[in-house]
């Protein structure tokens, strides 16, 4: 399927509103759990997160206009594996929400010792590196879907440019780096991400048997 013959994908208002609500819902839940707005590192954390999310989507839309429509319509996507319908909410919604609730309560009740400033700054830098890597992967790969599926109607093919030249799964690698700096996320979301990645690889290996795909560089 050529670029010109591919069907047109549109971003719906519902998808845009859902994305905005998701961003700010995390923000509200964190500070509600903490019981205060006087938490400098939390403001920085969400500022970096929201900035990266918005910039990556704007750049991705300019380069691959149909990508955000594909990601925003994941509920209606065809050929999504049944196991991914379970893992996606855990990775993208319930996992992060559980993390920020625990982080907020920890800040309120001081369950753990306070980390020194240098450790917080170092963690933030590592997290920013992860966001840059994941955002680069999404901008570069026009098939960077929110769900595991072979996008036949969009002419699915291998991405070998950008970070995919050196890293097999830069989207997952960058996401895990970002989540590792969040409270408890390394104990919750990282194993789930690893499980989802393993299942995704198996799906795309199946596709290799019938389509002209290479096993390198997906997301």
MDAnalysis code that builds the backbone (N, CA, C; Angstrom):
import MDAnalysis as mda
import numpy as np

u = mda.Universe.empty(657, n_residues=219, atom_resindex=np.repeat(np.arange(219), 3), trajectory=True)
u.add_TopologyAttr("name", ["N", "CA", "C"] * 219)
u.add_TopologyAttr("resid", np.arange(1, 220))
u.add_TopologyAttr("resname", ["UNK", "UNK", "UNK", "UNK", "UNK", "UNK", "UNK", "UNK", "UNK", "UNK", "UNK", "UNK", "UNK", "UNK", "UNK", "UNK", "UNK", "UNK", "UNK", "UNK", "UNK", "UNK", "UNK", "UNK", "UNK", "UNK", "UNK", "UNK", "UNK", "UNK", "UNK", "UNK", "UNK", "UNK", "UNK", "UNK", "UNK", "UNK", "UNK", "UNK", "UNK", "UNK", "UNK", "UNK", "UNK", "UNK", "UNK", "UNK", "UNK", "UNK", "UNK", "UNK", "UNK", "UNK", "UNK", "UNK", "UNK", "UNK", "UNK", "UNK", "UNK", "UNK", "UNK", "UNK", "UNK", "UNK", "UNK", "UNK", "UNK", "UNK", "UNK", "UNK", "UNK", "UNK", "UNK", "UNK", "UNK", "UNK", "UNK", "UNK", "UNK", "UNK", "UNK", "UNK", "UNK", "UNK", "UNK", "UNK", "UNK", "UNK", "UNK", "UNK", "UNK", "UNK", "UNK", "UNK", "UNK", "UNK", "UNK", "UNK", "UNK", "UNK", "UNK", "UNK", "UNK", "UNK", "UNK", "UNK", "UNK", "UNK", "UNK", "UNK", "UNK", "UNK", "UNK", "UNK", "UNK", "UNK", "UNK", "UNK", "UNK", "UNK", "UNK", "UNK", "UNK", "UNK", "UNK", "UNK", "UNK", "UNK", "UNK", "UNK", "UNK", "UNK", "UNK", "UNK", "UNK", "UNK", "UNK", "UNK", "UNK", "UNK", "UNK", "UNK", "UNK", "UNK", "UNK", "UNK", "UNK", "UNK", "UNK", "UNK", "UNK", "UNK", "UNK", "UNK", "UNK", "UNK", "UNK", "UNK", "UNK", "UNK", "UNK", "UNK", "UNK", "UNK", "UNK", "UNK", "UNK", "UNK", "UNK", "UNK", "UNK", "UNK", "UNK", "UNK", "UNK", "UNK", "UNK", "UNK", "UNK", "UNK", "UNK", "UNK", "UNK", "UNK", "UNK", "UNK", "UNK", "UNK", "UNK", "UNK", "UNK", "UNK", "UNK", "UNK", "UNK", "UNK", "UNK", "UNK", "UNK", "UNK", "UNK", "UNK", "UNK", "UNK", "UNK", "UNK", "UNK", "UNK", "UNK", "UNK", "UNK", "UNK", "UNK", "UNK", "UNK", "UNK", "UNK"])
u.atoms.positions = np.array([
    [0.853, -1.208, 0.000],
    [0.000, 0.000, 0.000],
    [0.881, 1.249, 0.000],
    [0.674, 2.156, -0.891],
    [1.493, 3.354, -0.986],
    [0.973, 4.437, -0.069],
    [1.819, 5.451, 0.144],
    [1.435, 6.559, 1.019],
    [0.182, 7.252, 0.499],
    [0.099, 7.389, -0.835],
    [-1.020, 8.131, -1.414],
    [-2.334, 7.379, -1.319],
    [-2.256, 6.014, -1.303],
    [-3.485, 5.230, -1.311],
    [-4.005, 4.890, 0.059],
    [-3.314, 5.316, 1.099],
    [-3.725, 4.974, 2.447],
    [-4.961, 5.784, 2.852],
    [-5.854, 5.216, 3.652],
    [-7.051, 5.933, 4.077],
    [-6.716, 7.100, 4.979],
    [-7.579, 8.069, 5.020],
    [-7.350, 9.256, 5.842],
    [-7.788, 8.990, 7.276],
    [-6.950, 9.425, 8.205],
    [-7.261, 9.264, 9.613],
    [-7.403, 10.651, 10.229],
    [-8.448, 10.835, 11.040],
    [-8.692, 12.128, 11.654],
    [-8.645, 12.018, 13.172],
    [-8.112, 13.063, 13.795],
    [-8.093, 13.131, 15.247],
    [-9.444, 13.638, 15.726],
    [-10.099, 12.898, 16.594],
    [-11.413, 13.296, 17.078],
    [-11.286, 14.220, 18.288],
    [-12.326, 15.028, 18.502],
    [-12.356, 15.914, 19.658],
    [-12.331, 15.097, 20.943],
    [-12.987, 13.954, 20.934],
    [-12.999, 13.087, 22.108],
    [-11.593, 12.628, 22.478],
    [-10.780, 12.301, 21.465],
    [-9.412, 11.861, 21.723],
    [-8.576, 12.984, 22.315],
    [-8.746, 14.195, 21.789],
    [-7.991, 15.349, 22.292],
    [-8.377, 15.650, 23.741],
    [-9.680, 15.690, 24.015],
    [-10.149, 15.970, 25.370],
    [-9.709, 14.879, 26.340],
    [-9.751, 13.626, 25.887],
    [-9.311, 12.525, 26.736],
    [-7.859, 12.646, 27.111],
    [-7.034, 13.061, 26.155],
    [-5.601, 13.238, 26.417],
    [-5.360, 14.365, 27.414],
    [-6.051, 15.489, 27.244],
    [-5.890, 16.634, 28.150],
    [-6.362, 16.276, 29.556],
    [-7.515, 15.617, 29.642],
    [-8.040, 15.203, 30.951],
    [-7.075, 14.249, 31.639],
    [-6.522, 13.321, 30.876],
    [-5.564, 12.360, 31.445],
    [-4.359, 13.074, 32.045],
    [-3.816, 14.058, 31.323],
    [-2.641, 14.787, 31.822],
    [-2.937, 15.493, 33.137],
    [-4.038, 16.232, 33.172],
    [-4.321, 17.041, 34.348],
    [-4.974, 16.247, 35.478],
    [-5.561, 15.108, 35.165],
    [-6.094, 14.251, 36.220],
    [-4.959, 13.718, 37.088],
    [-3.854, 13.323, 36.456],
    [-2.686, 12.894, 37.214],
    [-2.188, 14.002, 38.136],
    [-2.154, 15.200, 37.599],
    [-1.710, 16.368, 38.359],
    [-2.590, 16.577, 39.592],
    [-3.906, 16.558, 39.411],
    [-4.825, 16.796, 40.519],
    [-4.759, 15.686, 41.569],
    [-4.661, 14.439, 41.107],
    [-4.628, 13.312, 42.043],
    [-3.361, 13.340, 42.889],
    [-2.244, 13.684, 42.290],
    [-0.986, 13.728, 43.050],
    [-1.064, 14.753, 44.177],
    [-1.483, 15.965, 43.864],
    [-1.504, 17.007, 44.889],
    [-2.641, 16.786, 45.885],
    [-3.734, 16.178, 45.449],
    [-4.806, 15.833, 46.389],
    [-4.317, 14.782, 47.372],
    [-3.563, 13.795, 46.904],
    [-3.014, 12.766, 47.784],
    [-1.994, 13.362, 48.747],
    [-1.222, 14.328, 48.252],
    [-0.208, 14.957, 49.102],
    [-0.825, 15.927, 50.101],
    [-2.013, 16.438, 49.793],
    [-2.671, 17.364, 50.709],
    [-2.067, 18.743, 50.719],
    [-1.272, 19.075, 49.704],
    [-0.632, 20.387, 49.635],
    [-0.182, 20.673, 48.214],
    [-0.089, 21.949, 47.892],
    [0.477, 22.375, 46.623],
    [1.939, 22.791, 46.772],
    [2.421, 22.822, 48.008],
    [3.802, 23.244, 48.279],
    [4.747, 22.046, 48.172],
    [4.992, 21.642, 46.944],
    [5.846, 20.482, 46.681],
    [6.592, 20.774, 45.385],
    [7.757, 21.390, 45.529],
    [8.514, 21.883, 44.388],
    [8.859, 20.832, 43.360],
    [9.372, 19.678, 43.789],
    [9.793, 18.654, 42.846],
    [8.612, 18.067, 42.075],
    [7.439, 18.028, 42.712],
    [6.254, 17.531, 42.017],
    [5.855, 18.482, 40.891],
    [5.969, 19.793, 41.142],
    [5.681, 20.771, 40.092],
    [6.650, 20.605, 38.930],
    [7.916, 20.396, 39.235],
    [8.914, 20.204, 38.186],
    [8.629, 18.918, 37.420],
    [8.309, 17.864, 38.160],
    [8.018, 16.562, 37.553],
    [6.876, 16.667, 36.547],
    [5.777, 17.296, 36.966],
    [4.638, 17.399, 36.068],
    [4.873, 18.413, 34.957],
    [5.637, 19.451, 35.262],
    [5.961, 20.419, 34.216],
    [6.736, 19.773, 33.085],
    [7.743, 18.980, 33.433],
    [8.546, 18.276, 32.430],
    [7.688, 17.265, 31.678],
    [6.853, 16.524, 32.415],
    [6.009, 15.504, 31.809],
    [5.021, 16.096, 30.813],
    [4.329, 17.159, 31.219],
    [3.337, 17.781, 30.336],
    [4.011, 18.422, 29.130],
    [5.148, 19.094, 29.358],
    [5.862, 19.728, 28.251],
    [6.304, 18.689, 27.219],
    [6.863, 17.579, 27.703],
    [7.319, 16.524, 26.791],
    [6.144, 15.916, 26.037],
    [5.030, 15.699, 26.737],
    [3.859, 15.107, 26.090],
    [3.313, 16.004, 24.987],
    [3.192, 17.286, 25.278],
    [2.637, 18.209, 24.297],
    [3.579, 18.416, 23.117],
    [4.868, 18.624, 23.396],
    [5.828, 18.864, 22.318],
    [5.940, 17.656, 21.394],
    [5.998, 16.459, 21.993],
    [6.139, 15.258, 21.169],
    [4.926, 15.069, 20.269],
    [3.728, 15.372, 20.787],
    [2.519, 15.227, 19.965],
    [2.463, 16.267, 18.857],
    [2.881, 17.484, 19.158],
    [2.873, 18.532, 18.131],
    [3.837, 18.178, 17.004],
    [5.044, 17.749, 17.378],
    [6.043, 17.391, 16.363],
    [5.594, 16.165, 15.573],
    [5.051, 15.171, 16.286],
    [4.578, 13.962, 15.606],
    [3.450, 14.288, 14.628],
    [2.561, 15.200, 15.015],
    [1.451, 15.572, 14.143],
    [1.951, 16.279, 12.884],
    [2.980, 17.084, 13.032],
    [3.536, 17.791, 11.873],
    [4.211, 16.815, 10.917],
    [4.868, 15.800, 11.456],
    [5.599, 14.857, 10.614],
    [4.712, 13.736, 10.087],
    [3.868, 13.178, 10.966],
    [2.975, 12.076, 10.597],
    [1.571, 12.385, 11.095],
    [0.795, 13.150, 10.348],
    [-0.522, 13.602, 10.827],
    [-1.467, 12.482, 11.239],
    [-1.346, 11.313, 10.601],
    [-2.279, 10.229, 10.914],
    [-1.886, 9.426, 12.144],
    [-0.685, 9.659, 12.691],
    [-0.232, 8.878, 13.838],
    [-1.073, 9.153, 15.078],
    [-1.329, 10.416, 15.358],
    [-2.108, 10.738, 16.553],
    [-3.543, 10.244, 16.423],
    [-4.061, 10.228, 15.203],
    [-5.402, 9.673, 15.000],
    [-5.401, 8.178, 15.296],
    [-4.361, 7.480, 14.877],
    [-4.229, 6.054, 15.162],
    [-4.139, 5.813, 16.667],
    [-3.338, 6.598, 17.355],
    [-3.184, 6.428, 18.790],
    [-4.444, 6.821, 19.544],
    [-5.119, 7.845, 19.067],
    [-6.319, 8.311, 19.753],
    [-7.531, 7.423, 19.558],
    [-7.498, 6.569, 18.535],
    [-8.645, 5.693, 18.260],
    [-8.346, 4.247, 18.630],
    [-7.491, 4.046, 19.618],
    [-7.076, 2.686, 19.963],
    [-8.248, 1.815, 20.427],
    [-9.291, 2.425, 20.998],
    [-10.441, 1.626, 21.444],
    [-11.183, 1.003, 20.266],
    [-11.145, 1.672, 19.127],
    [-11.844, 1.160, 17.951],
    [-10.911, 0.417, 16.996],
    [-9.646, 0.281, 17.375],
    [-8.667, -0.348, 16.486],
    [-8.994, -1.819, 16.246],
    [-8.708, -2.290, 15.046],
    [-8.976, -3.676, 14.672],
    [-7.760, -4.551, 14.959],
    [-8.029, -5.836, 15.139],
    [-6.979, -6.849, 15.277],
    [-6.082, -6.641, 16.492],
    [-6.620, -6.027, 17.534],
    [-5.849, -5.868, 18.776],
    [-5.916, -7.176, 19.556],
    [-4.773, -7.634, 20.046],
    [-4.728, -8.878, 20.787],
    [-5.502, -8.750, 22.100],
    [-6.174, -9.816, 22.494],
    [-7.007, -9.789, 23.704],
    [-6.177, -9.501, 24.945],
    [-4.954, -10.034, 25.000],
    [-4.113, -9.801, 26.180],
    [-3.672, -8.346, 26.278],
    [-3.545, -7.661, 25.113],
    [-3.122, -6.267, 25.155],
    [-4.239, -5.364, 25.644],
    [-5.485, -5.779, 25.450],
    [-6.604, -5.001, 25.979],
    [-6.590, -4.988, 27.505],
    [-5.929, -5.985, 28.109],
    [-5.781, -6.029, 29.564],
    [-4.551, -5.251, 30.004],
    [-3.445, -5.400, 29.261],
    [-2.187, -4.774, 29.665],
    [-2.170, -3.264, 29.448],
    [-2.820, -2.786, 28.389],
    [-2.781, -1.349, 28.097],
    [-3.318, -0.491, 29.249],
    [-4.504, -0.799, 29.808],
    [-4.966, 0.005, 30.948],
    [-4.035, -0.069, 32.157],
    [-3.417, -1.228, 32.383],
    [-2.499, -1.365, 33.509],
    [-1.272, -0.488, 33.325],
    [-0.726, -0.482, 32.104],
    [0.486, 0.279, 31.828],
    [0.211, 1.782, 31.730],
    [-0.869, 2.147, 31.052],
    [-1.106, 3.550, 30.732],
    [-1.978, 4.299, 31.727],
    [-2.807, 3.592, 32.502],
    [-3.756, 4.281, 33.387],
    [-3.610, 3.879, 34.844],
    [-3.930, 2.626, 35.162],
    [-3.985, 2.218, 36.562],
    [-2.607, 2.221, 37.231],
    [-1.589, 1.804, 36.490],
    [-0.236, 1.809, 37.047],
    [0.230, 3.204, 37.443],
    [0.214, 4.170, 36.493],
    [0.602, 5.532, 36.835],
    [-0.259, 6.162, 37.928],
    [-1.583, 5.917, 37.898],
    [-2.456, 6.486, 38.922],
    [-2.117, 5.930, 40.308],
    [-1.882, 4.611, 40.388],
    [-1.510, 4.016, 41.668],
    [-0.200, 4.589, 42.162],
    [0.723, 4.826, 41.248],
    [2.032, 5.358, 41.612],
    [1.936, 6.758, 42.201],
    [1.169, 7.645, 41.537],
    [1.111, 9.013, 42.032],
    [0.309, 9.105, 43.331],
    [-0.667, 8.228, 43.518],
    [-1.395, 8.215, 44.787],
    [-0.444, 7.842, 45.923],
    [0.344, 6.786, 45.723],
    [1.303, 6.358, 46.748],
    [2.355, 7.440, 46.980],
    [2.828, 8.073, 45.892],
    [3.820, 9.140, 46.023],
    [3.259, 10.314, 46.827],
    [2.009, 10.686, 46.534],
    [1.394, 11.785, 47.270],
    [1.206, 11.467, 48.743],
    [0.734, 10.268, 49.047],
    [0.553, 9.859, 50.439],
    [1.887, 9.765, 51.167],
    [2.912, 9.316, 50.457],
    [4.246, 9.244, 51.048],
    [4.746, 10.636, 51.418],
    [4.482, 11.606, 50.545],
    [4.899, 12.981, 50.833],
    [4.118, 13.536, 52.025],
    [2.829, 13.193, 52.094],
    [1.994, 13.714, 53.179],
    [2.393, 13.128, 54.540],
    [2.629, 11.812, 54.567],
    [2.868, 11.139, 55.854],
    [4.323, 10.793, 56.108],
    [5.218, 11.246, 55.166],
    [6.667, 11.014, 55.305],
    [6.984, 9.567, 55.666],
    [6.499, 8.642, 54.847],
    [6.767, 7.221, 55.079],
    [8.231, 6.880, 54.839],
    [8.844, 7.563, 53.889],
    [10.247, 7.284, 53.568],
    [11.095, 8.516, 53.849],
    [12.389, 8.284, 54.007],
    [13.314, 9.391, 54.250],
    [13.398, 10.288, 53.020],
    [13.679, 11.561, 53.251],
    [13.772, 12.537, 52.170],
    [15.060, 12.333, 51.388],
    [14.953, 12.289, 50.068],
    [16.130, 12.134, 49.230],
    [16.883, 13.457, 49.136],
    [18.217, 13.414, 49.114],
    [18.981, 14.661, 48.967],
    [18.731, 15.294, 47.603],
    [18.979, 16.593, 47.518],
    [18.688, 17.332, 46.290],
    [19.464, 16.780, 45.105],
    [20.723, 16.412, 45.309],
    [21.529, 15.920, 44.196],
    [20.934, 14.633, 43.608],
    [20.366, 13.783, 44.470],
    [19.760, 12.541, 44.002],
    [18.488, 12.836, 43.194],
    [17.704, 13.829, 43.633],
    [16.493, 14.197, 42.912],
    [16.828, 14.791, 41.545],
    [17.862, 15.633, 41.503],
    [18.270, 16.234, 40.235],
    [18.800, 15.171, 39.275],
    [19.597, 14.237, 39.803],
    [20.129, 13.155, 38.973],
    [18.992, 12.298, 38.411],
    [18.023, 11.968, 39.268],
    [16.879, 11.169, 38.821],
    [16.085, 11.912, 37.752],
    [15.932, 13.226, 37.934],
    [15.184, 14.021, 36.959],
    [15.894, 14.026, 35.609],
    [17.211, 14.131, 35.614],
    [17.977, 14.122, 34.367],
    [17.837, 12.781, 33.647],
    [17.874, 11.697, 34.425],
    [17.687, 10.367, 33.834],
    [16.283, 10.256, 33.235],
    [15.304, 10.781, 33.963],
    [13.935, 10.745, 33.468],
    [13.758, 11.550, 32.202],
    [14.384, 12.729, 32.132],
    [14.299, 13.562, 30.929],
    [14.929, 12.838, 29.742],
    [16.054, 12.161, 29.993],
    [16.677, 11.363, 28.936],
    [15.707, 10.314, 28.412],
    [14.981, 9.677, 29.324],
    [13.992, 8.690, 28.916],
    [12.870, 9.302, 28.098],
    [12.389, 10.468, 28.505],
    [11.319, 11.142, 27.769],
    [11.772, 11.538, 26.367],
    [13.001, 12.035, 26.267],
    [13.541, 12.422, 24.958],
    [13.617, 11.211, 24.033],
    [14.105, 10.090, 24.580],
    [14.233, 8.875, 23.773],
    [12.871, 8.363, 23.315],
    [11.909, 8.297, 24.243],
    [10.578, 7.809, 23.898],
    [9.875, 8.740, 22.911],
    [10.029, 10.040, 23.116],
    [9.401, 11.010, 22.210],
    [10.016, 10.934, 20.820],
    [11.328, 10.784, 20.757],
    [12.019, 10.651, 19.471],
    [11.513, 9.429, 18.726],
    [11.333, 8.329, 19.468],
    [10.836, 7.100, 18.843],
    [9.442, 7.311, 18.260],
    [8.564, 7.983, 18.995],
    [7.201, 8.205, 18.515],
    [7.191, 9.121, 17.294],
    [8.016, 10.161, 17.312],
    [8.066, 11.091, 16.189],
    [8.610, 10.404, 14.938],
    [9.569, 9.525, 15.128],
    [10.244, 8.884, 13.999],
    [9.430, 7.747, 13.400],
    [8.658, 7.053, 14.237],
    [7.949, 5.852, 13.801],
    [6.465, 6.153, 13.620],
    [6.016, 6.243, 12.374],
    [4.617, 6.597, 12.107],
    [3.648, 5.472, 12.434],
    [4.171, 4.308, 12.840],
    [3.319, 3.181, 13.236],
    [3.381, 2.949, 14.749],
    [3.720, 3.991, 15.495],
    [3.874, 3.924, 16.942],
    [2.489, 3.925, 17.609],
    [1.787, 2.832, 17.452],
    [0.413, 2.742, 17.945],
    [0.369, 2.574, 19.460],
    [-0.787, 2.892, 20.026],
    [-0.976, 2.709, 21.470],
    [-1.272, 1.265, 21.828],
    [-1.605, 0.445, 20.824],
    [-1.928, -0.963, 21.054],
    [-1.092, -1.835, 20.129],
    [-0.963, -3.102, 20.513],
    [-0.191, -4.044, 19.708],
    [-1.080, -4.592, 18.595],
    [-0.779, -4.219, 17.383],
    [-1.514, -4.732, 16.232],
    [-0.712, -4.466, 14.965],
    [-0.948, -5.264, 13.936],
    [-0.350, -5.028, 12.634],
    [-1.278, -4.093, 11.864],
    [-0.794, -2.908, 11.526],
    [-1.618, -1.856, 10.933],
    [-1.638, -2.001, 9.403],
    [-2.311, -3.014, 8.936],
    [-2.331, -3.316, 7.506],
    [-2.926, -2.166, 6.705],
    [-3.976, -1.537, 7.248],
    [-4.653, -0.470, 6.505],
    [-3.796, 0.784, 6.371],
    [-2.707, 0.867, 7.163],
    [-1.807, 2.019, 7.092],
    [-0.479, 1.658, 6.419],
    [-0.398, 0.453, 5.856],
    [0.828, 0.046, 5.183],
    [1.976, -0.194, 6.141],
    [1.698, -0.875, 7.231],
    [2.671, -1.106, 8.302],
    [3.990, -1.639, 7.749],
    [5.086, -0.988, 8.142],
    [6.410, -1.445, 7.745],
    [7.408, -1.106, 8.851],
    [8.617, -1.594, 8.687],
    [9.651, -1.452, 9.710],
    [10.207, -0.032, 9.741],
    [10.442, 0.483, 10.958],
    [11.125, 1.766, 11.133],
    [12.581, 1.482, 11.461],
    [13.482, 2.051, 10.664],
    [14.911, 1.835, 10.870],
    [15.678, 3.144, 10.995],
    [14.984, 4.235, 11.149],
    [15.629, 5.540, 11.259],
    [15.593, 6.035, 12.699],
    [16.211, 7.175, 12.943],
    [16.211, 7.746, 14.286],
    [16.830, 6.812, 15.301],
    [16.238, 6.708, 16.485],
    [16.822, 5.856, 17.536],
    [16.765, 4.371, 17.206],
    [15.936, 3.999, 16.229],
    [15.829, 2.594, 15.845],
    [17.091, 2.075, 15.164],
    [17.989, 2.980, 14.791],
    [19.257, 2.546, 14.211],
    [20.152, 1.895, 15.249],
    [19.939, 2.240, 16.529],
    [20.815, 1.731, 17.584],
    [20.085, 0.922, 18.658],
    [18.795, 1.187, 18.847],
    [18.034, 0.534, 19.913],
    [16.834, -0.165, 19.292],
    [16.609, -1.400, 19.648],
    [15.515, -2.164, 19.045],
    [14.153, -1.609, 19.443],
    [13.978, -1.252, 20.723],
    [12.678, -0.781, 21.208],
    [12.861, 0.519, 22.014],
    [13.192, 1.620, 21.352],
    [13.479, 2.872, 22.069],
    [12.290, 3.445, 22.820],
    [11.064, 3.185, 22.333],
    [9.882, 3.699, 23.036],
    [9.750, 3.090, 24.410],
    [9.901, 1.777, 24.481],
    [9.825, 1.087, 25.770],
    [11.013, 1.454, 26.650],
    [12.196, 1.510, 26.065],
    [13.405, 1.829, 26.845],
    [13.282, 3.210, 27.485],
    [12.835, 4.188, 26.698],
    [12.686, 5.539, 27.239],
    [11.592, 5.631, 28.274],
    [10.476, 4.933, 28.034],
    [9.380, 4.947, 29.001],
    [9.771, 4.346, 30.337],
    [10.524, 3.260, 30.288],
    [10.956, 2.623, 31.533],
    [11.909, 3.526, 32.296],
    [12.801, 4.233, 31.595],
    [13.707, 5.170, 32.271],
    [12.913, 6.252, 33.009],
    [11.871, 6.779, 32.345],
    [11.053, 7.818, 32.985],
    [10.322, 7.273, 34.197],
    [9.740, 6.085, 34.057],
    [8.984, 5.508, 35.157],
    [9.865, 5.086, 36.322],
    [11.129, 4.776, 36.036],
    [12.031, 4.363, 37.105],
    [12.280, 5.476, 38.124],
    [12.091, 6.724, 37.718],
    [12.337, 7.807, 38.668],
    [11.093, 8.094, 39.515],
    [9.982, 7.434, 39.200],
    [8.743, 7.642, 39.955],
    [8.626, 6.613, 41.073],
    [8.006, 7.000, 42.127],
    [7.875, 6.130, 43.296],
    [7.190, 4.824, 42.961],
    [7.837, 3.711, 43.277],
    [7.320, 2.348, 43.151],
    [7.110, 1.872, 41.720],
    [7.335, 2.729, 40.715],
    [6.996, 2.327, 39.364],
    [7.884, 1.198, 38.889],
    [9.122, 1.134, 39.378],
    [10.014, 0.058, 38.949],
    [9.514, -1.292, 39.442],
    [8.691, -1.290, 40.516],
    [8.150, -2.539, 41.029],
    [6.826, -2.908, 40.377],
    [6.220, -1.936, 39.697],
    [4.876, -2.184, 39.151],
    [4.869, -2.175, 37.621],
    [5.179, -1.037, 37.028],
    [4.991, -0.911, 35.588],
    [6.093, -1.540, 34.748],
    [7.344, -1.512, 35.217],
    [8.428, -2.025, 34.391],
    [8.248, -3.499, 34.038],
    [7.918, -4.386, 34.995],
    [7.670, -5.778, 34.600],
    [6.500, -5.920, 33.635],
    [5.455, -5.106, 33.799],
    [4.310, -5.178, 32.899],
    [4.717, -4.729, 31.500],
    [5.526, -3.665, 31.443],
    [6.023, -3.211, 30.141],
    [6.845, -4.311, 29.481],
    [7.691, -4.986, 30.266],
    [8.525, -6.054, 29.710],
    [7.663, -7.197, 29.181],
    [6.618, -7.549, 29.933],
    [5.705, -8.601, 29.484],
    [5.021, -8.192, 28.192],
    [4.543, -6.969, 28.125],
    [3.849, -6.489, 26.926],
    [4.801, -6.473, 25.729],
    [6.053, -6.076, 25.962],
    [7.014, -6.041, 24.865],
    [7.285, -7.435, 24.339],
    [7.419, -8.410, 25.243],
    [7.669, -9.785, 24.822],
    [6.511, -10.317, 23.986],
    [5.266, -10.025, 24.417],
    [4.104, -10.487, 23.658],
    [4.018, -9.776, 22.310],
    [4.379, -8.495, 22.293],
    [4.340, -7.741, 21.039],
    [5.330, -8.312, 20.031],
    [6.527, -8.661, 20.496],
    [7.531, -9.242, 19.610],
    [7.025, -10.535, 18.997],
    [6.336, -11.358, 19.797],
    [5.813, -12.628, 19.278],
    [4.769, -12.391, 18.188],
    [3.933, -11.344, 18.367],
    [2.920, -11.016, 17.356],
    [3.593, -10.610, 16.051],
    [4.615, -9.814, 16.128],
    [5.258, -9.320, 14.920],
    [6.143, -10.377, 14.259],
    [6.588, -11.333, 15.032],
    [7.273, -12.471, 14.426],
    [6.295, -13.318, 13.615],
    [5.063, -13.421, 14.118],
    [4.038, -14.133, 13.350],
    [3.781, -13.421, 12.020],
    [3.785, -12.085, 12.072],
    [3.550, -11.313, 10.855],
    [4.668, -11.522, 9.844],
    [5.879, -11.775, 10.337],
    [7.022, -11.966, 9.448],
    [6.831, -13.177, 8.550],
    [6.037, -14.126, 8.992],
    [5.852, -15.346, 8.219],
    [5.012, -15.105, 6.974],
    [4.181, -14.053, 7.000],
    [3.275, -13.821, 5.871],
    [3.429, -12.452, 5.226],
    [4.186, -11.550, 5.888],
    [4.341, -10.205, 5.346],
    [5.811, -9.856, 5.267],
    [6.147, -8.843, 4.505],
    [7.549, -8.472, 4.306],
    [8.032, -7.609, 5.438],
    [8.104, -8.238, 6.649],
    [8.566, -7.527, 7.818],
    [9.899, -8.081, 8.259],
    [10.691, -7.254, 8.882],
    [11.931, -7.660, 9.525],
    [11.698, -7.601, 11.006],
    [12.398, -8.376, 11.812],
    [12.152, -8.411, 13.256],
    [12.779, -7.243, 13.988],
    [13.426, -6.312, 13.277],
    [14.085, -5.189, 13.931],
    [13.187, -3.966, 13.977],
    [13.346, -3.208, 15.074],
    [12.834, -1.868, 15.180],
    [11.358, -1.668, 15.080],
    [10.622, -1.835, 16.184],
    [9.183, -1.562, 16.172],
    [8.868, -0.360, 17.026],
    [8.846, -0.512, 18.320],
    [8.615, 0.689, 19.127],
    [9.118, 0.450, 20.525],
])
